[in-house]
């Protein structure tokens, strides 16, 4: 059937903002009405390799104009995410002021600040001309979002040039994060990178409570997916599952609160054990036979994987004292320098700030591949005690 203004429409999927628990934006999605009156997605149409560039652009423009007109009719004030293919802006590289979306926004009286231009990272092999057009969108007041970010994260130079306002993380990563530690860590890495350079993160494709809670624990602001809201014909009458969002926020808080309490208990427990040992064995670390004392200390800390001493510069000055099959064994790492490790930097920051002990952030141990914390205790100004603890041993007796 022929696609035209008579049967091509737009649907709108709500995007929630964590800071307000309200709809921040609606993503515009193409739909058409078939001969039986059924509403169907235009996704297969736009992905069909037999559809010409010109035909895809013609239909997409119908969707965009419909969406902008609907936005005005429903008197909306939220943002609109509008998908644009880079190929569609080729003809405007010399005259970006003629971009249809900008012209229609002015025609309908829509502030361009309400429009988010979204392009996929797969297409983000943008030429300088494309960058100029996208920069024009930004100068006109629009925001820029990169979709499916992380799938081909090899365009940092272009990313730096464009400086998008939002990145949408690849939907596959969100789904795989439920069962894969590596995907959860990669999501955290991308979110931390975005936060460091001032880019907002949007998690899309969320379908389960577990996925939502994982995303909430990685500091993103925006959330989208069937769990929260399906694409709908009307923005003013959109059905949004605010309850599941609020429940996930509370669950994420409870998980974080529990971790903080358990971590504090573990630190207090280790502070107490080490403190008692130091009272009974003052300045043991200055004595000739300190290995004997460290073996005893390790025996009193069954939560520990290994303990060792370093100087203030990060140089290890004793072997590792490790638990192995119920016995304390020695593994000689003397002379190794750990100043480049994250746990040492956290320890040094604590020490410089006047603290005597801390627990590092959790990380994956290079040798055991287990999730661990590293406990730090300053024995004096130049001798630091470190103890690696399995994260699963957070439950303190």
Protein Blocks (a to p, Z undefined) as FASTA:
>chain_A
ZZdfklgccdddddddfklopafbdcdddddddfkopacdfklmmmpmkbcfklmmmmmm
mmmmmmmmmmmmnopabdcdddddfklmmmmmmmmmlpmklmmmmmnopafklpccdddf
klmmccfklmmmmmmmmmnopacddehihjlmcblmmmmmnopabdcddfklmmmmmmmm
klmmmmmmmmmmmmmnopacddehiabfklmmmmmmnopabdcdjkloccdfbfklcccd
fklmmmmmmmmmmmmmmmmmmmmmmmmmmmmmmmmmmmmmghklmpmklmmmmmmmmmmm
mmbmbdcdddfkopafbdcdddeehiacdddfehiacklpmklmmmmmmmmnopabdcdd
ddddfklopacddddddfblmbccdddddfklmpcZZ
